[in-house]
Amino acid sequence: MAAVISEVLNDSIAQELGFQKGDKILSINGEKPQDMIDYRYMMCSEDTEIELERTNGDIEIFEIEKDFDDDLGVVFESAVFDRIKPCTNHCIFCFVDQQPKGLRESLYIKDDDYRLSYLQGTYVTLTNLTPKDRERIENLHLGPLYVSVHTTNPTLRVKMLSNPKAANIIEDLKWLKKAGIPIHAQIVLCPGYNDGAELERTFNDFEKFKSIIESVAIVPVGITRFHKNNLQTLTKENALHVIKQVENFNTKVKKHLAMASDEFFLKADYPIPDKKYYGSFSQLEDGVGALRLLMDDFEKRKKKLPSKLKTPLELTFAVAQSSVKIFKDIIKTLNSVENCHCEIAELKNGFFGDNVTVAGLITGQDLINQLKGKNIKTLVLPSIMLRPFSNDFLDNITVEQVEQELSCKVIVIKDIYSTGEIFELLM
């Protein structure tokens, strides 16, 4: 068990001491940190002893005097230094189980780790917590946690998660309420399972826990062409009904607590709500409110568009099906600028299937197969299509390979909730 350093920040204590990428922090003041939670608490000491293992195996001890709030200035390979707590469920809608073989190994990892939930906002089901885990969560008051509830019906939750321990969700919520641990709840909506009357039941139960629930995200089940559980896809009628149920629940609890993800509004051909609906936009990673942020950002910036570009510019935007409607309005406005010619390359998901419509699951091969021979000069795509901090798509094809195959330049937009980088291309 060790904390492996992946980066040493400039002008930091670690850089001054000569720490390097690949070095491992074995202990801090004689204790071994098991994760970033331990690390943060241990580093609050003003007199700190660091036991470091170099990449060649040498062990060095560093005695450091610092202010209590000074950090070493390192980035670790993982927020968890010991073994990630694995998922013990077999959910009928699990996306990991709906993937073919041959993708990168990280895509097959099923984690259900409360520490990653606290540190990084990943969702946990609470089904694998040990008494020691619960004690630590209580003592350190680790919240908010992001909890995959899906349903509060014990029998149905056991069926959906294929785990007898899933029946304890109400008891888990009571425990969190007693401990004062806030949560963001998630419901993956599977038509025919936890929608309709069952969703209503879950909302009714949530009323009892609204003191700790900071938000509720309802997202539609993602179904790939590899799935084996005969799940139903979201229909327009399903989507509209969920939107209305959410509105009724929020009216009942007198706050904007629950939010349907963007896909429901697109499927129902229903207007995207204003920003008030999304509160603090706390569930963006679940596709809740991303389109509203993008639309509002564009409205603010478009007033500063020039009437004419000095140099002609041709851009092709790689857009997944879920965002085409919004981007059509953006492209129309950009094309009102003289010497600016923009178009949309609407991408279907050939790899995972037509039911998968989000940008984050578009593969490099999809781009190549659908855009080859299109005479594209500059292709603009969102960073969400790539593995974090890399140029690799899901299928391990790189941006450079796409550029070579399509004979074009590729520009990656890092901030997917803003049009700022798009405007920079025009200025």
Secondary structure as UniProt FT lines:
FT   STRAND          3..8
FT   TURN            10..11
FT   HELIX           13..17
FT   TURN            21..22
FT   STRAND          24..28
FT   TURN            29..30
FT   HELIX           36..42
FT   TURN            43..44
FT   STRAND          47..53
FT   TURN            55..56
FT   STRAND          59..65
FT   TURN            68..69
FT   STRAND          74..76
FT   TURN            92..93
FT   HELIX           96..98
FT   TURN            101..102
FT   HELIX           105..108
FT   HELIX           114..120
FT   STRAND          123..124
FT   TURN            127..128
FT   HELIX           131..140
FT   STRAND          145..148
FT   HELIX           154..161
FT   HELIX           164..168
FT   HELIX           169..179
FT   STRAND          183..189
FT   TURN            191..193
FT   HELIX           197..206
FT   HELIX           207..209
FT   TURN            210..212
FT   STRAND          213..220
FT   TURN            225..226
FT   HELIX           236..253
FT   STRAND          258..260
FT   HELIX           262..268
FT   HELIX           275..278
FT   TURN            279..283
FT   HELIX           284..286
FT   HELIX           290..301
FT   HELIX           302..304
FT   STRAND          308..320
FT   HELIX           321..323
FT   HELIX           324..334
FT   TURN            335..336
FT   STRAND          338..347
FT   TURN            350..352
FT   TURN            354..355
FT   HELIX           359..361
FT   HELIX           364..371
FT   TURN            372..373
FT   STRAND          378..382
FT   HELIX           383..385
FT   TURN            388..389
FT   TURN            394..395
FT   HELIX           399..406
FT   STRAND          409..413
FT   TURN            416..417
FT   HELIX           420..426
//
